[in-house]
Amino acid sequence: MKALSKLNNLKYSATQIKAFGWLKKIFPYALLILGLSPIALAQSVPLTPPQLDQLVSRIALYPDPLLAQTLTASTFWGEIPEAATWANQHTYLTGDALAHAIQDDHLQWDPSVLGLLPFPSVLDMMAHDPAWTQQLGNAVLNQRPEVMDAVQRMRRQARNYGYLVPNGYVNVVDTGGYLEILPLNPAVFYVPYYDPVVVFARPRPGFVVGTAIRFGPAVTISATFGTWGWWTGPAFFWPAHTIVIGGHPWERGWVNRGVYVHPYAHPWARPIGPRVEIHHHR
């Protein structure tokens, strides 16, 4: 009898497993019928500090203004791939010529994404890892204070190991325990390139820490880019966990993401009509 009971239990378990597999297949469709989505459902599970540290590690050492634009643009992750393609096709344009091309081509992405077009390598990095970009955007919308805390943890770690220091590209300022990374010239930026596995760990004996962070070519942000958040310089008010874009606190979150319009100091008029291609890529 005991053997027969065990056999029945095994059969029942197998039936349960099959039913679970069937439910697993239809679960996403059931959510859509109810007006939900798997992504929306996932917002209730916040990332832990170690997960956030890993998430921001590849951008934590960006200069503050570039980091602020990257964080806000990540919340429009669906626009990043097309923007990256356009930026890569128009790398021959810089400064005012690039700004005029953005306007002439009727590019209609969010201003935070348009503000990254002078940095094709950043957009390319985000486009080539869409899962990371979307996870970052979700974290910014849901856990902005924790994301900013993670950036500070990683910066302190890199500084403690001797990697994050002032140099000919950026200045590193400690303001009341918060590390700011600022361009030496507020209109000229250099994108840092580094391996997070290296710069956030104790250097091995004999390793020259000064070679761990490289910088790309100079990117000049002219006054014409003020329309897309660069007018007063994107920044952080670290103690209050605030991102400042165009002189105003950026307050987009998960709940208001569909209706929030940032009050830019010099509002950008979204072009009327379809996108065009006047500046054909070379």
N, C-alpha and C positions, 0 to 999 in steps of 0.2 A: 504493500500500500504506500509506504514512504517513497519507494522508487517511482510509483505511478504519479504521486503528488509532485515530485520534483520534475517529472517529465511534463506534466501539465503546466507547471510554472514556467518552464523553459519555452513551451509553445506560446504561452501568454506573453512572455517577454519579447519573443520574436515578432508577434503580432503588433505589440506596442511599438517596436522599432520601425516596422514598416509604416505604421500610421504616422509616426513622428516624421519619417522621411517625406511622406506625402504632404503633411502640414508644412514642413519646412519649405517645400517648393511653392506652395500657394500663399505663404505668409506675406511676402512683399506685395502681391496683388491685393490681398485682403486689406493691407494698410492703405493702399492707394484708393480703394473703394470707400474707406472710412475717412478719406481726406488727409491721411497722414503719409509720411514717407520714412523709409529706413533711416535716412540722414537726419530727419527731424527727431526721430525717436532716439537717435544716438546722442542728442544734445544733453540728455539728462545724465550722462556719464562723464563727469569732468576728468581731465587728464591730471595725473599725479605730478608733483614737482619733478621727479626724475624724468618722466615722460616729456614734460615741458622743456626741461633743460636740453634734452636730446633734440627736441623739435626746433628750438631756436638756435642751436649751436652753430649752424652754418651761416647765420646772419647776425649773430650777437655782436660781432666786432665791426659791423658797418658803422660809418659815421651816423650820428643821431638823425640828421635830416633825411638821409637815404633810408635808414631803418624805418623811420616813421612812414615814409611813402610806401615802403615795401609791405609793412604790416597792414596798412589800410587797403592797399591794392589787392592783397591776398584775399580779402573778403569778397572780391569780385572775381573769384577764381575762374569762372566760366569765360571771362573775357581775356584772360592771360594768353592762351595759345595763339589767338588771332593777332593780338597786339605784338607778341614776340615775333611772329612772322613778318609783320609790317616793319618792325624796328630793324630786323635783320636785312630786309630788302632795301632799307634806306639809310644804311650806316654812313653813306657818303654825305649825308646832311647833318649839320651841327648848328648849334646856336640859334640865331634868329631864323635862318633858312629852314631848320627843322621845325620850329614853332609855326612858321607860316605854312609848311607842308601839312602839318596836323590840321590846321584850319581849312586849307584849300581842299584837302581830301575828304572833308566832312567826317572825320573820325568821331564816332559817337560813343566811345567807351567812357566809363566813369573817369572823372578828372584825376583820381588817384592812379589809375592805370595809365592815362595819358602822361602823367607826370613822370612815369618811369621810362618813357620812350627814349630819352637820351642815354639810357643804360641798357642796351640790348643784351649784354651778358647776364644781367640780373633777371630780365624777363625770360631769357633763354633757359636759365637755371630753373625758374619757376614752371615754365612750360614743359620741360623735360621730366619733371617729377610732379605731375598733377595731383597725385594722392597726397604728397607732402604739402603742396600749396593749399589744397582744400582743408586739410587738417589744421594747418596754420590759420587759415581764414576763420574756420569754425572756432578755434581757440581764442582768436582776437575778439570775435563777436560774443563769446560766452564767458571768457576768463581773462579779459584784458589786464586786470591788475596782476594776476598770477603769471601771465606771459611776460609782463614788464619785470616782475621779480625774477623770473628765470633768466632774462637777459642780464640783469645785474649780477646774479650768481655766477654766470659764465664769464662775465667780464672780470669780476674779482678773481676768479680762478686763473684766468689767463694772465692777469697782472701779477698775481702771487708767484706764478711760475716764471715771470720775467719776459713773457711774450708781448704783453700789451703795455707799450711805453710810448711817450711822445717821439715823433720822428719828423722827417721832412714832408710827410703827407698829412698827418693828423696830430691834433693835440689831445691829450688825455687829462681830464680835469676831475678831481675828486671834490664834489660839492656836498658836504654833509653826509658822506658815506655813499653817495650815488656817483657812479663813474659816468662821465659824459665823454663821448668821442666826437670831436668837432674838427671840421676842415680848417686848415690854416688860413685859407682864403674862402670866405663864405659862398663865393660863386664858383669855386673850382673843387671838384670831387675826384677822388681816386677810389675805385672799388677794390677792397682787400680780398685776396685769395689765400686760403689757408686750409689745412686739414684739421678738422675738429678733434680727431683722434690725437693729434700732436699738441696743439696749442692749449688744450684743456687738461693736460696730463703733465706730470713731473718730467722735465727733460732728462733723457738718458745721458750718462757720462760722456763728455766730449762733444755733445751736440751743440751747435751754434744757434742759440735761440733767435738771433737777429735775422736768420734766413727763413724762419718758419712762416712769416707773413709777407706776401708779395703784393704789389699794387699795380692795377691796370693803368692805362693811359688817362691823362687828365680829361675830365668831362666838365665843360663850362656851361653853367646854367644862366642864361641871359634873363633880363627883366621880362621878356615876353612870356616866359614860363610862369609868371606870377599868377596867371589865370588858373593854373592847375595845381595850386597849393604852394608854390615856391616864393610867393611875394615877400613874406616876412621870414621865410625859412621854416620848413617843417621842424618840429621840436618835441621835446617831452618835458612835462613838469613831473619829474620822477616822484617826489613825495606824495603827490595826489594821484599817482597812476593815471595821468592824463596825457593823451596825444594831442598836440596842437598843430593844426593845419591851416595855413592862411590866416593866422592870427586868432583862430577860434578853436575851442575844445572840440575834438572829433568825438561824437557821441553815438555812433552807429552801433547797435547791438543786435542780438539774434531776434528779439521781439519786434523791433522797429526797422529791421533791415529792408523791408519792402517799400517803406514810405519815407525814410530819413533822407533829407537833402542837406548837405553840409553848407553852412553859411560862409562861403568863401569871401574874403575881403574884396576880391574883384571877381564877381560871379562869371562863370563860363556859360555862354549861350550855346546850348546844344544845337548843332546844325539842323535845319529843316530839310527834309528830303533824304534820299538814300546816300550812302557812302559812295564816293567817287574815287578814281585813281588818276590824279593829274600828274603826280610825281612818280612816274614809272620807275621801277627798280632797275638798276644797271647791272 
